[in-house]
Amino acid sequence: MEEDETVRPGERMTEDEYSGHVLGKKGEEIAVDYLQKKKFRIVERGYRLFRGELDIIAYDRATLVFVEVKTRAGTEFGLPEEAVTPAKQNQIKRIAQGYLMERGLGDPDCRFDVLSILIHGDDGPVITHFEDAF
């Protein structure tokens, strides 16, 4: 299943898709905890527009931050942050522009961060925060 596709009523996810979905949701929970500990103020989660999604929207002081969260259980398919391709970056930027317009926020200070999360068994997650990633 493509990242920006949704499961429609009556459709079922395969076991691999379900596992990825659960892992992604767990990663987003870890990301929210991490950001709140860094004093970010979470404004919204899972904002959907144009068949895409902004994982987390938050304020870091006066800066509005659009956070893309990528979670993996291992590195056999690459590091999580490597999945934030130029095409994905463009999609995120487009959705962020829609969010700003829809909310009437004008042209605030904003940035795009990526949170890369590797979950290795019982060792706890390894979190890498790329501020102003693109």
C-alpha positions as CSV (number, residue, x, y, z in Angstrom):
1,M,0.0,0.0,0.0
2,E,1.3,3.5,-0.9
3,E,2.0,5.7,2.0
4,D,-0.7,8.2,1.1
5,E,-3.4,5.7,0.4
6,T,-6.2,5.0,2.8
7,V,-8.1,1.8,3.5
8,R,-11.6,2.3,2.5
9,P,-14.6,0.7,4.2
10,G,-14.9,-3.0,3.2
11,E,-11.2,-3.2,2.2
12,R,-8.7,-5.1,4.3
13,M,-5.1,-4.5,4.9
14,T,-2.6,-7.3,4.4
15,E,-0.7,-8.5,7.5
16,D,2.4,-6.5,6.3
17,E,0.4,-3.4,5.7
18,Y,-1.2,-3.7,9.1
19,S,2.2,-4.3,10.8
20,G,3.5,-1.2,9.0
21,H,0.5,0.9,10.1
22,V,0.8,-0.2,13.7
23,L,4.6,0.6,13.7
24,G,3.9,4.0,12.1
25,K,1.3,4.9,14.8
26,K,3.7,3.7,17.5
27,G,6.4,5.9,16.0
28,E,4.0,8.9,16.0
29,E,3.3,8.4,19.7
30,I,7.0,8.2,20.4
31,A,7.5,11.4,18.4
32,V,4.8,13.3,20.2
33,D,6.4,12.4,23.6
34,Y,9.8,13.3,22.3
35,L,8.7,16.7,21.0
36,Q,6.7,17.5,24.1
37,K,9.8,16.8,26.2
38,K,11.6,19.4,24.0
39,K,8.8,21.9,24.9
40,F,7.1,21.8,21.5
41,R,3.4,22.6,21.6
42,I,1.5,20.1,19.5
43,V,-1.2,21.8,17.5
44,E,-2.5,18.9,15.3
45,R,-1.8,15.3,14.3
46,G,-2.7,13.5,11.2
47,Y,-3.8,16.5,9.1
48,R,-5.0,15.2,5.8
49,L,-5.3,17.0,2.5
50,F,-4.6,16.1,-1.2
51,R,-4.4,12.4,-0.4
52,G,-1.5,13.1,1.9
53,E,-0.9,13.7,5.5
54,L,1.1,15.9,7.8
55,D,2.1,13.7,10.7
56,I,2.5,16.4,13.4
57,I,2.1,20.1,13.4
58,A,3.6,21.9,16.4
59,Y,5.1,25.1,17.6
60,D,8.7,25.3,18.7
61,R,8.5,28.7,20.4
62,A,7.1,31.0,17.7
63,T,8.0,28.8,14.8
64,L,5.3,26.6,13.2
65,V,6.9,23.2,12.6
66,F,5.6,20.5,10.2
67,V,7.1,17.2,11.4
68,E,7.4,14.1,9.2
69,V,7.8,10.9,11.3
70,K,9.4,7.8,9.7
71,T,9.6,4.7,11.8
72,R,11.4,1.4,11.0
73,A,11.9,-1.8,12.9
74,G,15.3,-2.3,11.2
75,T,17.6,-0.9,8.6
76,E,17.3,-3.7,6.0
77,F,15.3,-1.3,3.8
78,G,17.5,1.7,4.6
79,L,17.3,4.3,7.4
80,P,13.9,5.8,8.1
81,E,14.8,9.3,7.0
82,E,15.8,8.0,3.6
83,A,12.1,7.5,2.9
84,V,11.6,11.3,2.9
85,T,12.4,11.6,-0.8
86,P,12.3,14.9,-2.8
87,A,8.8,13.9,-4.1
88,K,7.7,13.3,-0.5
89,Q,9.2,16.7,0.6
90,N,7.2,18.4,-2.2
91,Q,4.0,16.7,-1.1
92,I,4.6,17.8,2.5
93,K,5.3,21.4,1.4
94,R,2.1,21.4,-0.7
95,I,0.0,20.1,2.2
96,A,1.6,22.6,4.6
97,Q,0.6,25.5,2.2
98,G,-2.9,24.2,2.2
99,Y,-2.9,24.0,5.9
100,L,-1.7,27.6,6.2
101,M,-4.4,28.8,3.8
102,E,-7.2,26.8,5.4
103,R,-6.4,28.1,8.8
104,G,-5.8,31.7,7.6
105,L,-2.4,31.8,9.2
106,G,-0.8,34.0,6.5
107,D,3.0,33.6,6.2
108,P,4.3,32.6,9.7
109,D,7.9,31.5,10.4
110,C,7.8,27.7,9.6
111,R,10.1,24.9,9.1
112,F,10.0,21.2,8.1
113,D,11.6,18.6,10.5
114,V,12.0,14.9,10.1
115,L,12.0,12.5,13.1
116,S,13.6,9.2,12.3
117,I,12.8,6.4,14.7
118,L,14.4,3.0,14.8
119,I,12.7,0.5,17.2
120,H,15.1,-2.3,18.2
121,G,13.3,-4.8,20.4
122,D,13.7,-4.0,24.1
123,D,16.5,-1.5,23.7
124,G,14.0,1.4,23.2
125,P,13.7,3.6,20.2
126,V,16.6,5.4,18.7
127,I,15.4,8.9,17.7
128,T,17.2,11.2,15.3
129,H,15.7,14.7,14.9
130,F,16.5,16.5,11.7
131,E,15.6,20.2,12.3
132,D,14.9,22.3,9.2
133,A,15.4,19.2,7.1
134,F,14.2,20.6,3.9
